[in-house]
Amino acid sequence: MDDERPLFILAGNGPYTNRGCEAIVRGTTKILREHFRGPRFICLSHIQSEEQFRRQCLEEYDPAISHLHSNRMNKKQFFRNFWKPEAWLYAYRSLFNFDVLKYQIYRDMLPYLNDAAAVLSVGGDNYSLDYGVPRLFTALDDIVLEKAKPLAIWGASVGPFDTMPDYERYMRHHLREVPGIFARESATIDYLKGIGVTENVCPVADPAFLMDPVKPEGIEDVLHLDEEAIGLNLSPLMAKYVTGGDLEAWTGKAASIIESIAKKTGLPVYLIPHVTNPNSNDYEFMQRALSLIRDRNGNITLISPEYNAAETKWIISRMALFAGARTHSTIAALSSDVPTLSFAYSIKAHGINRDIFGHTDYCMDPGTLNAEGVASRMTSMLDESAAIRNDLAGRIPGVQRTALSAGVGLKRLIRVN
């Protein structure tokens, strides 16, 4: 390890086309620069195509960050390459020999492990059942532990796993073996305590609270953000929770919500995408919803997906009020002191709101999402906006200090004085 410029591997994240994944990286590099001298970073991400990886490398603006991608094959890639022997070998190992496959998936990371000061498993909510059983991430942990390198589950929500009791027992044992779990909200800490995981848990806040907004160059020529406006983020992922997976029904409902907000508030509405992955694209989803609205009066604008995480945060910071489905779109708003309504389909939104405000009054659950209900809640929050802004201005600096404190815990973990 180079003590002068320690190397940190940030592994397990999604691509930057998920602006939340990028925001975690930006916040994390800020934390580590505060606590270590001239740190270097390798981001090993689960990328969905070579083109996506190439763009991520080209668009990286931090010279201290190098990018790698995992050698993971998803179902779409398997069927595209099903005639190749390596595709069938991957499938066989996935089913019958995952201990070998995990080294294949993370092989590009292995040459850097010896020099790494620590491996941080980033990505927010990977250690949950939201996207299926997280063996991709427990496999990462196992590799790092086998190599006896410092490991932290970083800025994370963990669990719950109680719907799968056998798997919960496995995760209890696995999580106890991880040297550091840097938990980003009290709901995670409470859950871990409930399954007997306490000794290695460090309370922090999401690293994205620390990401600095950056004004996009020439934004004035494209958008007029000098008046009060509503920011809105809706995602196709919400169909799973709002309409039982019926994307067409959720698109129609989203159109009604957008239209109702514009009419009831009388303010311009900016639709702000935060994830534009091929399999889950906010921009395309909101574009379809917008096409269903006949009477727009020019006051509903869909923001281009071209802006990076810091630029998107700057746009969100200009809003009078924001409502979002993607967790990190709401973190961008909250950390900019913007009154924020969270569409809470998982533990994350409730946990973050409870930790900031001490309540979940600014959350709406999927079962309550309808045009009239959302518009009414946003109108009432507009009436209280000055008080909410003042409240956030008093609370967010403390949240940011808690996020920054993760560096102290990491130093302790890797025994750097």
C-alpha positions in Angstrom: 0.0 0.0 0.0 1.2 3.5 -0.9 0.7 5.4 2.4 1.2 8.7 0.6 -1.6 8.0 -1.9 -3.7 5.1 -0.6 -5.8 3.2 -3.1 -9.5 2.5 -2.4 -11.6 0.1 -4.5 -15.2 1.2 -4.7 -16.9 -2.0 -5.9 -20.4 -3.2 -6.6 -21.9 0.0 -7.8 -24.2 0.5 -10.9 -23.2 2.7 -13.8 -23.2 6.5 -13.8 -26.4 6.4 -15.9 -27.9 5.9 -12.5 -27.1 9.3 -11.1 -27.5 8.0 -7.6 -24.7 5.6 -8.1 -22.6 8.5 -9.4 -23.6 10.6 -6.4 -22.4 7.9 -4.0 -19.0 7.9 -5.7 -18.7 11.8 -5.7 -19.7 11.9 -2.0 -17.4 9.1 -1.1 -14.4 10.6 -2.8 -15.1 13.8 -0.9 -15.1 11.9 2.5 -11.9 10.0 1.7 -10.1 13.2 0.5 -11.0 14.8 3.9 -9.4 11.9 5.9 -6.6 10.5 3.7 -3.8 12.2 1.7 -4.2 12.2 -2.0 -6.3 9.0 -2.3 -6.7 7.1 -5.5 -9.9 5.3 -6.5 -10.8 2.3 -8.7 -14.5 2.1 -9.4 -15.5 -1.5 -10.3 -19.1 -1.3 -11.5 -21.7 -3.7 -12.8 -22.0 -2.2 -16.3 -24.7 -3.4 -18.8 -22.8 -2.9 -22.1 -19.3 -2.1 -23.4 -20.7 1.1 -24.9 -22.0 2.2 -21.5 -18.6 1.5 -19.9 -16.8 3.3 -22.7 -19.0 6.4 -22.1 -18.5 6.2 -18.4 -14.7 6.3 -18.8 -14.8 9.1 -21.3 -17.1 11.3 -19.2 -15.2 10.8 -16.0 -13.9 14.2 -14.9 -12.0 13.2 -11.7 -8.4 12.3 -12.6 -8.0 10.2 -9.4 -10.7 7.7 -10.5 -10.1 4.8 -12.8 -12.9 2.5 -14.0 -13.2 -1.2 -14.3 -16.3 -3.4 -14.9 -17.3 -6.7 -13.6 -17.5 -9.7 -15.9 -21.1 -10.5 -15.1 -23.5 -11.9 -17.7 -27.2 -11.0 -17.4 -30.0 -12.9 -19.0 -30.1 -10.7 -22.0 -26.4 -11.1 -22.7 -26.7 -14.9 -22.2 -29.5 -15.2 -24.8 -27.6 -12.9 -27.2 -24.5 -15.2 -26.8 -26.2 -18.6 -26.2 -24.4 -20.3 -29.0 -21.0 -19.5 -27.4 -19.4 -22.1 -25.1 -18.5 -19.5 -22.6 -22.1 -18.5 -22.1 -23.0 -22.0 -21.2 -20.0 -22.3 -18.9 -21.1 -19.1 -17.2 -24.7 -20.5 -16.8 -23.3 -23.9 -15.4 -21.1 -22.1 -12.9 -23.9 -19.8 -11.9 -26.1 -22.8 -11.0 -23.6 -25.3 -9.7 -20.2 -23.7 -9.0 -20.7 -20.1 -7.9 -17.5 -20.2 -5.8 -15.5 -20.4 -9.1 -17.8 -18.0 -10.9 -17.4 -15.2 -8.3 -13.7 -15.0 -9.2 -14.6 -14.8 -12.9 -17.1 -11.9 -12.2 -14.6 -9.9 -10.2 -11.4 -10.9 -12.0 -10.5 -7.4 -13.1 -10.4 -6.3 -9.5 -8.0 -9.0 -8.3 -4.7 -7.5 -9.5 -5.4 -4.4 -7.4 -6.3 -6.0 -4.2 -2.8 -6.3 -2.8 -2.2 -2.6 -3.1 -5.7 -1.5 -1.8 -6.0 0.2 1.6 -9.6 -1.0 1.7 -12.5 -2.2 -0.5 -15.7 -0.4 0.0 -18.9 -2.2 -1.2 -20.8 0.8 -2.4 -24.2 1.0 -4.1 -26.7 1.9 -1.4 -29.3 -0.8 -1.1 -27.5 -3.8 -2.7 -27.8 -5.8 0.5 -31.5 -6.2 0.4 -34.2 -8.3 -1.4 -35.3 -5.3 -3.5 -33.5 -6.7 -6.6 -33.5 -10.4 -5.6 -31.0 -12.4 -3.4 -27.8 -10.3 -3.2 -25.3 -13.1 -3.8 -23.4 -10.9 -6.3 -22.5 -8.7 -3.4 -21.9 -11.3 -0.7 -19.6 -13.0 -3.2 -17.6 -9.7 -3.4 -17.3 -9.7 0.3 -16.1 -13.3 0.4 -13.4 -12.6 -2.1 -12.1 -9.6 -0.1 -12.3 -11.5 3.2 -10.5 -14.5 1.7 -7.7 -12.1 0.6 -7.6 -10.6 4.2 -8.2 -7.0 3.0 -10.1 -4.4 5.0 -13.8 -4.4 3.8 -16.6 -2.1 4.5 -20.3 -2.2 3.4 -20.4 1.6 2.7 -23.2 4.1 3.2 -25.7 1.3 3.0 -29.3 0.2 3.7 -29.3 -3.5 4.7 -32.2 -5.8 4.7 -34.8 -6.7 5.7 -34.5 -10.4 4.9 -37.3 -11.7 7.2 -39.5 -12.9 4.3 -36.8 -15.6 3.7 -35.9 -17.0 7.2 -33.2 -19.4 6.0 -31.5 -16.7 4.0 -31.8 -14.3 6.9 -29.9 -16.8 9.1 -27.2 -16.9 6.4 -27.0 -13.1 6.2 -26.8 -12.8 10.0 -23.7 -15.0 9.9 -22.3 -13.3 6.8 -22.8 -9.7 8.0 -21.1 -10.5 11.3 -18.0 -11.5 9.3 -17.8 -8.1 7.5 -15.4 -5.9 9.4 -17.4 -2.7 9.0 -21.0 -1.9 8.1 -21.5 1.8 7.6 -25.3 2.1 7.9 -26.9 5.1 6.3 -30.1 5.2 8.4 -31.4 4.2 11.8 -34.0 1.8 10.2 -31.0 -0.3 9.0 -29.3 -0.1 12.4 -32.5 -1.2 14.2 -33.0 -4.1 11.8 -29.3 -5.3 12.2 -29.7 -5.1 15.9 -32.8 -7.2 15.7 -30.9 -10.0 14.0 -27.9 -9.7 16.3 -25.5 -7.7 14.2 -24.2 -4.8 16.3 -20.4 -4.9 17.0 -19.3 -3.9 13.5 -22.0 -1.3 12.7 -21.2 2.4 12.3 -24.0 4.9 12.0 -23.4 7.3 9.1 -25.4 9.2 6.5 -25.6 8.6 2.7 -22.4 9.9 1.1 -24.5 11.6 -1.6 -25.5 14.3 1.0 -22.0 15.6 0.5 -21.9 15.9 -3.3 -21.5 19.5 -4.5 -23.9 20.8 -7.1 -22.4 22.1 -10.4 -24.1 24.6 -12.6 -24.3 23.1 -16.2 -22.6 25.2 -18.7 -25.0 27.2 -20.9 -28.0 26.1 -18.9 -29.6 29.6 -19.2 -29.9 29.1 -22.9 -31.9 25.9 -22.5 -34.0 26.3 -19.3 -35.5 29.3 -17.6 -35.1 28.4 -13.9 -35.4 31.9 -12.5 -39.0 31.4 -11.3 -40.7 29.2 -8.8 -41.2 25.7 -10.2 -41.9 22.2 -9.2 -39.4 19.4 -9.7 -40.8 15.9 -10.2 -39.0 12.5 -10.6 -41.1 9.4 -11.5 -39.6 6.1 -12.4 -40.8 2.9 -14.2 -39.7 0.9 -11.2 -42.7 2.3 -9.3 -45.0 0.2 -11.4 -44.0 -2.8 -9.2 -45.4 -1.1 -6.1 -48.2 1.1 -7.4 -49.9 -1.1 -10.1 -48.6 -4.6 -9.3 -46.1 -4.4 -12.2 -48.6 -3.1 -14.8 -46.3 -0.5 -16.5 -49.1 0.8 -18.9 -51.4 1.4 -15.9 -48.7 3.2 -14.0 -47.8 5.3 -17.0 -51.4 6.5 -17.2 -51.5 7.2 -13.5 -48.2 9.1 -13.7 -49.7 11.3 -16.5 -52.6 12.1 -14.3 -50.3 13.0 -11.4 -48.2 15.3 -13.5 -51.2 17.0 -15.0 -52.9 17.5 -11.6 -49.8 19.0 -10.0 -49.4 21.5 -12.9 -53.1 22.5 -12.7 -53.4 22.6 -8.9 -50.2 24.5 -8.1 -50.2 26.8 -11.2 -46.4 26.5 -11.3 -44.1 25.3 -14.1 -43.3 21.6 -13.6 -39.9 20.1 -14.5 -39.7 16.4 -15.0 -36.2 15.4 -13.9 -34.8 11.9 -14.8 -32.3 10.4 -12.4 -31.8 6.9 -13.8 -31.5 6.3 -17.5 -30.3 2.7 -17.7 -31.6 0.7 -20.7 -33.8 -1.5 -18.4 -35.1 1.3 -16.2 -35.2 4.7 -17.8 -36.9 7.6 -16.1 -36.5 9.8 -19.1 -38.3 7.4 -21.5 -41.0 6.7 -18.9 -41.8 10.3 -18.2 -41.7 11.0 -22.0 -44.4 8.4 -22.5 -46.4 9.8 -19.6 -46.1 13.3 -21.0 -47.4 12.2 -24.4 -50.7 11.2 -22.7 -51.3 14.7 -21.4 -53.3 16.7 -23.9 -53.6 20.1 -22.3 -50.0 21.0 -21.2 -50.1 24.8 -21.7 -46.4 24.8 -22.1 -45.8 24.6 -18.4 -44.5 21.0 -18.2 -40.9 20.5 -19.3 -39.0 17.2 -19.5 -35.3 17.7 -18.6 -32.7 16.2 -20.9 -30.9 13.1 -19.5 -27.5 14.6 -20.6 -26.7 16.2 -17.2 -24.4 14.3 -14.8 -25.2 13.8 -11.1 -23.7 17.1 -9.9 -25.4 19.1 -12.7 -28.8 17.3 -12.0 -28.4 18.2 -8.3 -27.9 21.9 -9.3 -31.1 21.8 -11.4 -33.0 20.2 -8.5 -31.6 22.8 -6.1 -33.4 25.5 -8.1 -36.9 24.1 -7.4 -39.4 25.6 -5.0 -40.6 22.0 -4.2 -39.5 18.6 -5.3 -41.2 15.2 -5.3 -39.2 12.1 -6.2 -39.3 8.3 -6.5 -35.5 7.7 -6.9 -33.9 7.9 -3.4 -30.9 9.9 -4.6 -33.1 12.4 -6.4 -34.7 13.2 -3.1 -31.3 13.3 -1.4 -30.2 15.8 -4.0 -33.2 17.9 -3.0 -33.0 17.5 0.7 -29.3 18.3 0.8 -30.1 21.5 -1.1 -32.7 22.6 1.5 -35.5 22.0 -1.0 -38.9 20.9 0.5 -39.2 17.3 -0.7 -42.0 14.8 -1.0 -40.6 11.2 -1.1 -42.6 8.5 -2.9 -41.6 5.8 -0.4 -41.7 2.3 -1.8 -38.9 0.9 0.4 -37.3 1.2 3.8 -34.9 3.9 2.4 -37.3 6.9 2.1 -38.9 6.3 5.4 -35.6 5.8 7.1 -34.0 9.0 5.6 -37.0 11.1 6.4 -37.2 9.8 10.0 -33.6 10.5 10.6 -33.8 14.1 9.2 -37.2 15.2 10.5 -38.1 12.7 13.2 -41.2 11.8 11.2 -42.4 10.6 7.8 -45.0 13.3 7.1 -43.3 14.1 3.8 -43.5 10.5 2.5 -46.3 9.0 0.4 -46.7 5.2 0.2 -47.5 3.5 -3.1 -51.0 2.6 -2.1 -51.9 6.3 -1.6 -50.5 7.6 -4.9 -53.2 9.2 -7.0 -53.5 12.4 -8.9 -55.6 14.3 -6.3 -53.7 13.0 -3.3 -50.2 13.9 -4.7 -51.3 17.3 -5.9 -53.0 18.1 -2.6 -50.0 17.1 -0.6 -47.7 19.2 -2.7 -49.9 22.2 -2.5 -49.9 22.0 1.3 -46.1 21.6 1.3 -45.8 24.7 -0.8 -47.8 26.6 1.8 -45.3 25.4 4.4 -42.3 25.7 2.2 -40.6 28.5 4.1 -40.8 26.6 7.4 -39.6 23.4 5.8 -36.6 25.2 4.2 -35.7 26.7 7.5 -36.0 23.3 9.2 -33.7 21.7 6.6 -31.2 24.5 6.8 -30.9 23.7 10.5 -30.7 19.9 10.1 -28.8 19.1 6.9 -25.3 20.4 8.2 -25.6 17.8 10.9 -26.5 15.1 8.4 -23.5 16.1 6.3 -21.2 15.9 9.3 -22.5 12.4 10.0 -21.7 11.4 6.4 -18.2 12.9 6.7 -17.6 11.0 10.0 -17.5 7.7 8.0 -13.9 8.6 7.2 -13.0 8.4 10.9 -14.6 5.0 11.2 -12.8 3.8 8.0 -9.5 5.0 9.4 -10.1 3.0 12.5 -11.0 0.0 10.4 -7.8 0.0 8.5 -5.7 1.1 11.5 -4.4 4.3 10.0 -3.4 6.8 12.7 
